[in-house]
Amino acid sequence: MNDPIVHVVDDDPDLGASVARLLRRHGFAAEPFVDPAALLAVYDIAPAHCIVTDVMMGDLDGFAFADRVRAIDDGVAIVFMTAWPTTANAVDSVRRYGGLDYLEKPIDEDRLLAAVTEGVAWSKARRTAHARTANLTPRERQVFDLLVQGHPNKVVADRLGLSPKTVEDHRAAVLAKTGANGLAQLIALTK
């Protein structure tokens, strides 16, 4: 199955199932979950590109759930939804919890579809970037991290206690392993 995977988490089983059906009609492999803990229990074997989650739920609210999911998978997009919107929660959903969007119930279908489509694209790009940097050695990763922060080779060498020539060699290896052809493309891998 090549459809993008989306999990819908809402303690209202009818609403969760309804949102999942809508997403399936538009080409997503969507599954509803009534309990966020149930999704966390199986997430390792059922990761998603995007999670649409209610904010106000029983024992584990949507924000605490997002924190736990991010600890497992920082490449999944999260879209929050709520029947009780507040400006503070809208801001927190994006700034503190890494949400892509904050939707009010009843859900605007077009906005939901746009958010999930954007989330899937973001997730795929993020996972591709992770794959491109996964084979870096620990030292290459250190060089990569300093380069994408904008430090020139000489500063990288000084910070890591290496010669500038060694940094140049590591930089060449980083470029080769990631398939990037310059600093701009390396920086793009961090987004």
Biotite code that builds the C-alpha atoms (Angstrom):
import biotite.structure as struc

atoms = struc.array([
    struc.Atom([0.000, 0.000, 0.000], chain_id="A", res_id=1, res_name="MET", atom_name="CA", element="C"),
    struc.Atom([1.602, 3.265, -1.153], chain_id="A", res_id=2, res_name="ASN", atom_name="CA", element="C"),
    struc.Atom([-1.032, 5.673, 0.161], chain_id="A", res_id=3, res_name="ASP", atom_name="CA", element="C"),
    struc.Atom([0.327, 8.135, 2.737], chain_id="A", res_id=4, res_name="PRO", atom_name="CA", element="C"),
    struc.Atom([-0.420, 6.918, 6.267], chain_id="A", res_id=5, res_name="ILE", atom_name="CA", element="C"),
    struc.Atom([-2.468, 9.173, 8.539], chain_id="A", res_id=6, res_name="VAL", atom_name="CA", element="C"),
    struc.Atom([-3.632, 8.354, 12.065], chain_id="A", res_id=7, res_name="HIS", atom_name="CA", element="C"),
    struc.Atom([-6.642, 10.170, 13.501], chain_id="A", res_id=8, res_name="VAL", atom_name="CA", element="C"),
    struc.Atom([-6.811, 10.386, 17.295], chain_id="A", res_id=9, res_name="VAL", atom_name="CA", element="C"),
    struc.Atom([-10.024, 11.552, 18.922], chain_id="A", res_id=10, res_name="ASP", atom_name="CA", element="C"),
    struc.Atom([-11.810, 10.296, 22.034], chain_id="A", res_id=11, res_name="ASP", atom_name="CA", element="C"),
    struc.Atom([-15.099, 10.727, 20.143], chain_id="A", res_id=12, res_name="ASP", atom_name="CA", element="C"),
    struc.Atom([-15.153, 7.475, 18.137], chain_id="A", res_id=13, res_name="PRO", atom_name="CA", element="C"),
    struc.Atom([-17.733, 8.753, 15.643], chain_id="A", res_id=14, res_name="ASP", atom_name="CA", element="C"),
    struc.Atom([-15.776, 11.899, 14.830], chain_id="A", res_id=15, res_name="LEU", atom_name="CA", element="C"),
    struc.Atom([-12.465, 10.028, 14.553], chain_id="A", res_id=16, res_name="GLY", atom_name="CA", element="C"),
    struc.Atom([-14.012, 7.451, 12.219], chain_id="A", res_id=17, res_name="ALA", atom_name="CA", element="C"),
    struc.Atom([-15.654, 10.194, 10.160], chain_id="A", res_id=18, res_name="SER", atom_name="CA", element="C"),
    struc.Atom([-12.371, 12.096, 9.693], chain_id="A", res_id=19, res_name="VAL", atom_name="CA", element="C"),
    struc.Atom([-10.570, 8.853, 8.786], chain_id="A", res_id=20, res_name="ALA", atom_name="CA", element="C"),
    struc.Atom([-13.261, 8.026, 6.178], chain_id="A", res_id=21, res_name="ARG", atom_name="CA", element="C"),
    struc.Atom([-12.929, 11.483, 4.648], chain_id="A", res_id=22, res_name="LEU", atom_name="CA", element="C"),
    struc.Atom([-9.158, 11.083, 4.400], chain_id="A", res_id=23, res_name="LEU", atom_name="CA", element="C"),
    struc.Atom([-9.480, 7.600, 2.870], chain_id="A", res_id=24, res_name="ARG", atom_name="CA", element="C"),
    struc.Atom([-11.807, 9.001, 0.190], chain_id="A", res_id=25, res_name="ARG", atom_name="CA", element="C"),
    struc.Atom([-9.000, 11.385, -0.748], chain_id="A", res_id=26, res_name="HIS", atom_name="CA", element="C"),
    struc.Atom([-6.253, 8.777, -1.079], chain_id="A", res_id=27, res_name="GLY", atom_name="CA", element="C"),
    struc.Atom([-4.818, 8.574, 2.426], chain_id="A", res_id=28, res_name="PHE", atom_name="CA", element="C"),
    struc.Atom([-4.451, 5.330, 4.368], chain_id="A", res_id=29, res_name="ALA", atom_name="CA", element="C"),
    struc.Atom([-6.203, 6.679, 7.461], chain_id="A", res_id=30, res_name="ALA", atom_name="CA", element="C"),
    struc.Atom([-6.986, 4.830, 10.678], chain_id="A", res_id=31, res_name="GLU", atom_name="CA", element="C"),
    struc.Atom([-8.870, 6.194, 13.689], chain_id="A", res_id=32, res_name="PRO", atom_name="CA", element="C"),
    struc.Atom([-7.725, 5.728, 17.294], chain_id="A", res_id=33, res_name="PHE", atom_name="CA", element="C"),
    struc.Atom([-9.963, 6.550, 20.269], chain_id="A", res_id=34, res_name="VAL", atom_name="CA", element="C"),
    struc.Atom([-7.102, 6.430, 22.775], chain_id="A", res_id=35, res_name="ASP", atom_name="CA", element="C"),
    struc.Atom([-3.725, 8.091, 22.126], chain_id="A", res_id=36, res_name="PRO", atom_name="CA", element="C"),
    struc.Atom([-2.043, 5.528, 24.394], chain_id="A", res_id=37, res_name="ALA", atom_name="CA", element="C"),
    struc.Atom([-3.244, 2.757, 22.071], chain_id="A", res_id=38, res_name="ALA", atom_name="CA", element="C"),
    struc.Atom([-1.550, 4.449, 19.117], chain_id="A", res_id=39, res_name="LEU", atom_name="CA", element="C"),
    struc.Atom([1.648, 4.974, 21.099], chain_id="A", res_id=40, res_name="LEU", atom_name="CA", element="C"),
    struc.Atom([1.662, 1.269, 21.971], chain_id="A", res_id=41, res_name="ALA", atom_name="CA", element="C"),
    struc.Atom([1.740, 0.257, 18.286], chain_id="A", res_id=42, res_name="VAL", atom_name="CA", element="C"),
    struc.Atom([3.485, 3.264, 16.743], chain_id="A", res_id=43, res_name="TYR", atom_name="CA", element="C"),
    struc.Atom([6.825, 1.491, 16.236], chain_id="A", res_id=44, res_name="ASP", atom_name="CA", element="C"),
    struc.Atom([5.152, -0.995, 13.891], chain_id="A", res_id=45, res_name="ILE", atom_name="CA", element="C"),
    struc.Atom([2.601, 1.482, 12.469], chain_id="A", res_id=46, res_name="ALA", atom_name="CA", element="C"),
    struc.Atom([4.346, 4.842, 11.942], chain_id="A", res_id=47, res_name="PRO", atom_name="CA", element="C"),
    struc.Atom([2.537, 7.582, 10.066], chain_id="A", res_id=48, res_name="ALA", atom_name="CA", element="C"),
    struc.Atom([3.316, 10.492, 7.795], chain_id="A", res_id=49, res_name="HIS", atom_name="CA", element="C"),
    struc.Atom([0.752, 12.637, 9.598], chain_id="A", res_id=50, res_name="CYS", atom_name="CA", element="C"),
    struc.Atom([-1.302, 12.477, 12.790], chain_id="A", res_id=51, res_name="ILE", atom_name="CA", element="C"),
    struc.Atom([-4.526, 14.428, 13.208], chain_id="A", res_id=52, res_name="VAL", atom_name="CA", element="C"),
    struc.Atom([-5.219, 14.646, 16.932], chain_id="A", res_id=53, res_name="THR", atom_name="CA", element="C"),
    struc.Atom([-7.799, 16.208, 19.193], chain_id="A", res_id=54, res_name="ASP", atom_name="CA", element="C"),
    struc.Atom([-6.383, 18.534, 21.824], chain_id="A", res_id=55, res_name="VAL", atom_name="CA", element="C"),
    struc.Atom([-8.746, 17.790, 24.715], chain_id="A", res_id=56, res_name="MET", atom_name="CA", element="C"),
    struc.Atom([-8.879, 14.085, 25.507], chain_id="A", res_id=57, res_name="MET", atom_name="CA", element="C"),
    struc.Atom([-9.010, 11.956, 28.643], chain_id="A", res_id=58, res_name="GLY", atom_name="CA", element="C"),
    struc.Atom([-5.838, 10.874, 30.408], chain_id="A", res_id=59, res_name="ASP", atom_name="CA", element="C"),
    struc.Atom([-3.434, 12.047, 27.706], chain_id="A", res_id=60, res_name="LEU", atom_name="CA", element="C"),
    struc.Atom([-4.250, 15.343, 26.007], chain_id="A", res_id=61, res_name="ASP", atom_name="CA", element="C"),
    struc.Atom([-3.207, 16.124, 22.448], chain_id="A", res_id=62, res_name="GLY", atom_name="CA", element="C"),
    struc.Atom([-0.201, 18.217, 23.464], chain_id="A", res_id=63, res_name="PHE", atom_name="CA", element="C"),
    struc.Atom([1.249, 15.594, 25.836], chain_id="A", res_id=64, res_name="ALA", atom_name="CA", element="C"),
    struc.Atom([0.550, 13.004, 23.154], chain_id="A", res_id=65, res_name="PHE", atom_name="CA", element="C"),
    struc.Atom([2.460, 15.129, 20.590], chain_id="A", res_id=66, res_name="ALA", atom_name="CA", element="C"),
    struc.Atom([5.463, 15.303, 22.930], chain_id="A", res_id=67, res_name="ASP", atom_name="CA", element="C"),
    struc.Atom([5.474, 11.512, 23.286], chain_id="A", res_id=68, res_name="ARG", atom_name="CA", element="C"),
    struc.Atom([5.104, 10.939, 19.543], chain_id="A", res_id=69, res_name="VAL", atom_name="CA", element="C"),
    struc.Atom([7.962, 13.367, 18.789], chain_id="A", res_id=70, res_name="ARG", atom_name="CA", element="C"),
    struc.Atom([10.214, 11.369, 21.127], chain_id="A", res_id=71, res_name="ALA", atom_name="CA", element="C"),
    struc.Atom([9.541, 8.319, 18.953], chain_id="A", res_id=72, res_name="ILE", atom_name="CA", element="C"),
    struc.Atom([9.342, 9.948, 15.511], chain_id="A", res_id=73, res_name="ASP", atom_name="CA", element="C"),
    struc.Atom([10.414, 13.515, 14.802], chain_id="A", res_id=74, res_name="ASP", atom_name="CA", element="C"),
    struc.Atom([9.531, 13.030, 11.142], chain_id="A", res_id=75, res_name="GLY", atom_name="CA", element="C"),
    struc.Atom([5.757, 12.862, 11.570], chain_id="A", res_id=76, res_name="VAL", atom_name="CA", element="C"),
    struc.Atom([3.573, 15.904, 10.902], chain_id="A", res_id=77, res_name="ALA", atom_name="CA", element="C"),
    struc.Atom([0.943, 16.717, 13.524], chain_id="A", res_id=78, res_name="ILE", atom_name="CA", element="C"),
    struc.Atom([-2.325, 18.535, 12.932], chain_id="A", res_id=79, res_name="VAL", atom_name="CA", element="C"),
    struc.Atom([-4.299, 19.529, 16.033], chain_id="A", res_id=80, res_name="PHE", atom_name="CA", element="C"),
    struc.Atom([-8.076, 19.884, 16.160], chain_id="A", res_id=81, res_name="MET", atom_name="CA", element="C"),
    struc.Atom([-10.340, 21.107, 18.934], chain_id="A", res_id=82, res_name="THR", atom_name="CA", element="C"),
    struc.Atom([-13.903, 22.037, 19.745], chain_id="A", res_id=83, res_name="ALA", atom_name="CA", element="C"),
    struc.Atom([-12.650, 24.561, 22.312], chain_id="A", res_id=84, res_name="TRP", atom_name="CA", element="C"),
    struc.Atom([-10.156, 26.799, 20.480], chain_id="A", res_id=85, res_name="PRO", atom_name="CA", element="C"),
    struc.Atom([-8.097, 29.401, 22.297], chain_id="A", res_id=86, res_name="THR", atom_name="CA", element="C"),
    struc.Atom([-5.439, 31.711, 20.960], chain_id="A", res_id=87, res_name="THR", atom_name="CA", element="C"),
    struc.Atom([-2.945, 30.441, 23.538], chain_id="A", res_id=88, res_name="ALA", atom_name="CA", element="C"),
    struc.Atom([-3.493, 26.822, 22.484], chain_id="A", res_id=89, res_name="ASN", atom_name="CA", element="C"),
    struc.Atom([-3.256, 27.755, 18.805], chain_id="A", res_id=90, res_name="ALA", atom_name="CA", element="C"),
    struc.Atom([0.110, 29.408, 19.389], chain_id="A", res_id=91, res_name="VAL", atom_name="CA", element="C"),
    struc.Atom([1.337, 26.577, 21.631], chain_id="A", res_id=92, res_name="ASP", atom_name="CA", element="C"),
    struc.Atom([0.257, 23.940, 19.121], chain_id="A", res_id=93, res_name="SER", atom_name="CA", element="C"),
    struc.Atom([2.723, 25.336, 16.593], chain_id="A", res_id=94, res_name="VAL", atom_name="CA", element="C"),
    struc.Atom([5.499, 26.866, 18.674], chain_id="A", res_id=95, res_name="ARG", atom_name="CA", element="C"),
    struc.Atom([5.771, 24.407, 21.568], chain_id="A", res_id=96, res_name="ARG", atom_name="CA", element="C"),
    struc.Atom([4.419, 21.181, 20.115], chain_id="A", res_id=97, res_name="TYR", atom_name="CA", element="C"),
    struc.Atom([5.510, 21.383, 16.476], chain_id="A", res_id=98, res_name="GLY", atom_name="CA", element="C"),
    struc.Atom([2.028, 21.230, 15.032], chain_id="A", res_id=99, res_name="GLY", atom_name="CA", element="C"),
    struc.Atom([1.465, 22.037, 11.408], chain_id="A", res_id=100, res_name="LEU", atom_name="CA", element="C"),
    struc.Atom([-2.046, 23.412, 11.868], chain_id="A", res_id=101, res_name="ASP", atom_name="CA", element="C"),
    struc.Atom([-4.713, 24.010, 14.519], chain_id="A", res_id=102, res_name="TYR", atom_name="CA", element="C"),
    struc.Atom([-8.224, 23.285, 13.269], chain_id="A", res_id=103, res_name="LEU", atom_name="CA", element="C"),
    struc.Atom([-11.527, 24.131, 14.897], chain_id="A", res_id=104, res_name="GLU", atom_name="CA", element="C"),
    struc.Atom([-14.373, 21.641, 15.090], chain_id="A", res_id=105, res_name="LYS", atom_name="CA", element="C"),
    struc.Atom([-16.543, 21.222, 13.177], chain_id="A", res_id=106, res_name="PRO", atom_name="CA", element="C"),
    struc.Atom([-13.703, 20.544, 10.796], chain_id="A", res_id=107, res_name="ILE", atom_name="CA", element="C"),
    struc.Atom([-13.481, 22.472, 7.530], chain_id="A", res_id=108, res_name="ASP", atom_name="CA", element="C"),
    struc.Atom([-12.856, 19.591, 5.101], chain_id="A", res_id=109, res_name="GLU", atom_name="CA", element="C"),
    struc.Atom([-10.820, 21.623, 2.605], chain_id="A", res_id=110, res_name="ASP", atom_name="CA", element="C"),
    struc.Atom([-8.575, 23.006, 5.314], chain_id="A", res_id=111, res_name="ARG", atom_name="CA", element="C"),
    struc.Atom([-8.106, 19.540, 6.822], chain_id="A", res_id=112, res_name="LEU", atom_name="CA", element="C"),
    struc.Atom([-7.208, 18.048, 3.452], chain_id="A", res_id=113, res_name="LEU", atom_name="CA", element="C"),
    struc.Atom([-4.773, 20.894, 2.740], chain_id="A", res_id=114, res_name="ALA", atom_name="CA", element="C"),
    struc.Atom([-3.124, 20.506, 6.160], chain_id="A", res_id=115, res_name="ALA", atom_name="CA", element="C"),
    struc.Atom([-2.786, 16.730, 5.847], chain_id="A", res_id=116, res_name="VAL", atom_name="CA", element="C"),
    struc.Atom([-1.460, 16.988, 2.278], chain_id="A", res_id=117, res_name="THR", atom_name="CA", element="C"),
    struc.Atom([1.116, 19.546, 3.417], chain_id="A", res_id=118, res_name="GLU", atom_name="CA", element="C"),
    struc.Atom([1.957, 17.396, 6.439], chain_id="A", res_id=119, res_name="GLY", atom_name="CA", element="C"),
    struc.Atom([2.558, 14.294, 4.341], chain_id="A", res_id=120, res_name="VAL", atom_name="CA", element="C"),
    struc.Atom([4.837, 16.246, 1.975], chain_id="A", res_id=121, res_name="ALA", atom_name="CA", element="C"),
    struc.Atom([6.755, 17.711, 4.931], chain_id="A", res_id=122, res_name="TRP", atom_name="CA", element="C"),
    struc.Atom([7.103, 14.269, 6.539], chain_id="A", res_id=123, res_name="SER", atom_name="CA", element="C"),
    struc.Atom([8.391, 12.653, 3.350], chain_id="A", res_id=124, res_name="LYS", atom_name="CA", element="C"),
    struc.Atom([10.945, 15.453, 2.850], chain_id="A", res_id=125, res_name="ALA", atom_name="CA", element="C"),
    struc.Atom([12.064, 15.241, 6.479], chain_id="A", res_id=126, res_name="ARG", atom_name="CA", element="C"),
    struc.Atom([12.504, 11.470, 6.308], chain_id="A", res_id=127, res_name="ARG", atom_name="CA", element="C"),
    struc.Atom([14.413, 11.753, 3.048], chain_id="A", res_id=128, res_name="THR", atom_name="CA", element="C"),
    struc.Atom([16.740, 14.300, 4.668], chain_id="A", res_id=129, res_name="ALA", atom_name="CA", element="C"),
    struc.Atom([17.228, 12.012, 7.679], chain_id="A", res_id=130, res_name="HIS", atom_name="CA", element="C"),
    struc.Atom([18.087, 9.127, 5.367], chain_id="A", res_id=131, res_name="ALA", atom_name="CA", element="C"),
    struc.Atom([20.627, 11.259, 3.527], chain_id="A", res_id=132, res_name="ARG", atom_name="CA", element="C"),
    struc.Atom([22.440, 12.139, 6.769], chain_id="A", res_id=133, res_name="THR", atom_name="CA", element="C"),
    struc.Atom([22.047, 8.779, 8.531], chain_id="A", res_id=134, res_name="ALA", atom_name="CA", element="C"),
    struc.Atom([25.361, 7.355, 7.290], chain_id="A", res_id=135, res_name="ASN", atom_name="CA", element="C"),
    struc.Atom([27.529, 10.192, 8.538], chain_id="A", res_id=136, res_name="LEU", atom_name="CA", element="C"),
    struc.Atom([30.178, 9.193, 11.067], chain_id="A", res_id=137, res_name="THR", atom_name="CA", element="C"),
    struc.Atom([30.024, 10.950, 14.445], chain_id="A", res_id=138, res_name="PRO", atom_name="CA", element="C"),
    struc.Atom([32.862, 13.289, 13.398], chain_id="A", res_id=139, res_name="ARG", atom_name="CA", element="C"),
    struc.Atom([31.222, 13.997, 10.023], chain_id="A", res_id=140, res_name="GLU", atom_name="CA", element="C"),
    struc.Atom([28.001, 14.787, 11.884], chain_id="A", res_id=141, res_name="ARG", atom_name="CA", element="C"),
    struc.Atom([29.852, 17.280, 14.078], chain_id="A", res_id=142, res_name="GLN", atom_name="CA", element="C"),
    struc.Atom([31.338, 18.941, 10.991], chain_id="A", res_id=143, res_name="VAL", atom_name="CA", element="C"),
    struc.Atom([27.918, 18.923, 9.291], chain_id="A", res_id=144, res_name="PHE", atom_name="CA", element="C"),
    struc.Atom([26.227, 20.515, 12.323], chain_id="A", res_id=145, res_name="ASP", atom_name="CA", element="C"),
    struc.Atom([28.768, 23.332, 12.500], chain_id="A", res_id=146, res_name="LEU", atom_name="CA", element="C"),
    struc.Atom([28.758, 23.945, 8.744], chain_id="A", res_id=147, res_name="LEU", atom_name="CA", element="C"),
    struc.Atom([24.976, 24.298, 8.564], chain_id="A", res_id=148, res_name="VAL", atom_name="CA", element="C"),
    struc.Atom([25.163, 26.826, 11.413], chain_id="A", res_id=149, res_name="GLN", atom_name="CA", element="C"),
    struc.Atom([27.209, 28.958, 9.013], chain_id="A", res_id=150, res_name="GLY", atom_name="CA", element="C"),
    struc.Atom([30.690, 28.431, 10.425], chain_id="A", res_id=151, res_name="HIS", atom_name="CA", element="C"),
    struc.Atom([33.593, 28.519, 7.957], chain_id="A", res_id=152, res_name="PRO", atom_name="CA", element="C"),
    struc.Atom([36.054, 25.613, 7.798], chain_id="A", res_id=153, res_name="ASN", atom_name="CA", element="C"),
    struc.Atom([38.625, 27.448, 9.925], chain_id="A", res_id=154, res_name="LYS", atom_name="CA", element="C"),
    struc.Atom([36.126, 27.958, 12.791], chain_id="A", res_id=155, res_name="VAL", atom_name="CA", element="C"),
    struc.Atom([34.940, 24.340, 12.503], chain_id="A", res_id=156, res_name="VAL", atom_name="CA", element="C"),
    struc.Atom([38.556, 23.195, 12.699], chain_id="A", res_id=157, res_name="ALA", atom_name="CA", element="C"),
    struc.Atom([39.212, 25.359, 15.749], chain_id="A", res_id=158, res_name="ASP", atom_name="CA", element="C"),
    struc.Atom([36.066, 24.202, 17.573], chain_id="A", res_id=159, res_name="ARG", atom_name="CA", element="C"),
    struc.Atom([36.735, 20.518, 16.916], chain_id="A", res_id=160, res_name="LEU", atom_name="CA", element="C"),
    struc.Atom([40.502, 20.672, 17.441], chain_id="A", res_id=161, res_name="GLY", atom_name="CA", element="C"),
    struc.Atom([41.199, 19.606, 13.864], chain_id="A", res_id=162, res_name="LEU", atom_name="CA", element="C"),
    struc.Atom([43.339, 20.958, 11.063], chain_id="A", res_id=163, res_name="SER", atom_name="CA", element="C"),
    struc.Atom([41.559, 22.923, 8.327], chain_id="A", res_id=164, res_name="PRO", atom_name="CA", element="C"),
    struc.Atom([42.641, 20.231, 5.848], chain_id="A", res_id=165, res_name="LYS", atom_name="CA", element="C"),
    struc.Atom([40.962, 17.527, 7.946], chain_id="A", res_id=166, res_name="THR", atom_name="CA", element="C"),
    struc.Atom([37.781, 19.615, 8.053], chain_id="A", res_id=167, res_name="VAL", atom_name="CA", element="C"),
    struc.Atom([37.945, 19.960, 4.250], chain_id="A", res_id=168, res_name="GLU", atom_name="CA", element="C"),
    struc.Atom([38.224, 16.168, 3.975], chain_id="A", res_id=169, res_name="ASP", atom_name="CA", element="C"),
    struc.Atom([35.239, 15.668, 6.312], chain_id="A", res_id=170, res_name="HIS", atom_name="CA", element="C"),
    struc.Atom([33.274, 18.315, 4.417], chain_id="A", res_id=171, res_name="ARG", atom_name="CA", element="C"),
    struc.Atom([33.945, 16.478, 1.140], chain_id="A", res_id=172, res_name="ALA", atom_name="CA", element="C"),
    struc.Atom([32.788, 13.211, 2.737], chain_id="A", res_id=173, res_name="ALA", atom_name="CA", element="C"),
    struc.Atom([29.632, 14.873, 4.052], chain_id="A", res_id=174, res_name="VAL", atom_name="CA", element="C"),
    struc.Atom([28.824, 16.257, 0.610], chain_id="A", res_id=175, res_name="LEU", atom_name="CA", element="C"),
    struc.Atom([29.464, 12.879, -1.022], chain_id="A", res_id=176, res_name="ALA", atom_name="CA", element="C"),
    struc.Atom([27.387, 10.899, 1.494], chain_id="A", res_id=177, res_name="LYS", atom_name="CA", element="C"),
    struc.Atom([24.442, 13.288, 1.446], chain_id="A", res_id=178, res_name="THR", atom_name="CA", element="C"),
    struc.Atom([24.485, 13.880, -2.297], chain_id="A", res_id=179, res_name="GLY", atom_name="CA", element="C"),
    struc.Atom([24.530, 17.631, -1.679], chain_id="A", res_id=180, res_name="ALA", atom_name="CA", element="C"),
    struc.Atom([26.529, 19.873, -3.972], chain_id="A", res_id=181, res_name="ASN", atom_name="CA", element="C"),
    struc.Atom([27.048, 22.758, -1.580], chain_id="A", res_id=182, res_name="GLY", atom_name="CA", element="C"),
    struc.Atom([26.261, 24.420, 1.701], chain_id="A", res_id=183, res_name="LEU", atom_name="CA", element="C"),
    struc.Atom([22.776, 25.550, 0.655], chain_id="A", res_id=184, res_name="ALA", atom_name="CA", element="C"),
    struc.Atom([21.737, 21.957, 0.012], chain_id="A", res_id=185, res_name="GLN", atom_name="CA", element="C"),
    struc.Atom([23.228, 20.854, 3.335], chain_id="A", res_id=186, res_name="LEU", atom_name="CA", element="C"),
    struc.Atom([21.233, 23.522, 5.136], chain_id="A", res_id=187, res_name="ILE", atom_name="CA", element="C"),
    struc.Atom([18.090, 22.354, 3.337], chain_id="A", res_id=188, res_name="ALA", atom_name="CA", element="C"),
    struc.Atom([18.606, 18.905, 4.893], chain_id="A", res_id=189, res_name="LEU", atom_name="CA", element="C"),
    struc.Atom([18.133, 20.388, 8.358], chain_id="A", res_id=190, res_name="THR", atom_name="CA", element="C"),
    struc.Atom([14.703, 21.891, 7.693], chain_id="A", res_id=191, res_name="LYS", atom_name="CA", element="C"),
])
